[in-house]
Amino acid sequence: MSREQVPQVSDDLWTVMSTATAVRRYRGDPVPDDVLDKCLRAASWAPSGGNGQPWRFIVIRNKKLRDVITTASRQTWEVMKDFYRLPTVTDGDDDPKSRVLRAMAEHMHVGGGAPELVLFCVQPQRGTSEMQQAGSIFPAVQNFLLAARAQGLGAAITLWHGHCEPELRASIGIPDDWKIATLLTVGWPKGRHKPVRRKPVHEAAVVDMWDQPWSTQP
């Protein structure tokens, strides 16, 4: 196994959080069930409204379902290219934007062929808004992502299910009163984990007033 193929396992929470980027390019190596189980277990530890745990995590391995998702992912890419007017990228283009676009294109072309797919569903609680419903499922998604990164896996959030939701619902048997929150692709990364790129904290955090930046300076 080459250095690139060695999983970057980390027990340091700060390292995990600061390097849990969206990973869209995967090697063909399978993800062992015990590794995936740790991610699912971490998802189940997440907080939810009233500790209701109104969630279901669906691991998708059925080939027909995966083919449906691949069709949906490619449709999503075509819509994105048109909506955002994305440029065509060639293999020789090596600037940061071109690398990102190439990874996105590969991700959506592979689609349901990713090593693992996990669908996150939530049952809306009576009287809750869309945002409140999200608060009872996306902490579980984040726990899954962090557990994946801690074990050297990569993962990415997708919304491909929007192009194939009726088929997924019918085939899986998702009840009408449940909502699909997101679909994750999961696998061993091609390449290595890198630090996330984010705005500085003072641009995101404020004190008391909307335009009063947080600062640790006296």
Secondary structure, 3 states (H helix, E strand, C coil): CCHHHCCCCCCCHHHHHHCCCECCCECCCCCCHHHHHHHHHHHHCCCCHHHCCCEEEEECCCHHHHHHHHHHHHHHHHHHHHHHCCCCCCCCCCCHHHHHHHHHHHHHHHHHHCCEEEEEEECCCCCCCHHHHHCCCHHHHHHHHHHHHHCCCEEEEECHHHHCHHHHHHHHCCCCCCEEEEEEEEECECCCCCCCCCCCHHHHCECCCCCCECCCCC
